[in-house]
Amino acid sequence: MAKAKSNERAIDELSYEEALTELEGLVTALEENQNPLEEALKLFERGQALAARCGALLEAAQLKVQKLTDETLTPFEEETE
């Protein structure tokens, strides 16, 4: 993903999975360091927006789970062997 696509979907239309997959691709493209500075900045900016989208969707899911469980979430505890 060396170049940003001109037909990219709006971030607020992406599902969590779509946003995360695109974010992972952007991270890989930035790590490869094969982009001119201006292109790298565009990729970074979109990556920041994608990360915010993922965070917002996770927060919304957490709120929904809290409502479904009557606001009483129990902390996850790992089982010890």
Long-range contacts (C-beta under 8 A, 24 or more apart in sequence): 1-25, 1-26, 1-28, 1-29, 1-43, 2-29, 2-32, 2-34, 2-35, 2-39, 3-35, 3-39, 4-39, 4-42, 4-43, 4-46, 8-46, 11-46, 11-49, 11-50, 11-53, 12-53, 14-50, 14-53, 15-57, 16-53, 16-54, 16-57, 16-58, 16-61, 19-50, 19-53, 19-54, 19-57, 20-50, 20-54, 22-46, 22-50, 23-47, 23-50, 23-51, 23-54, 26-50
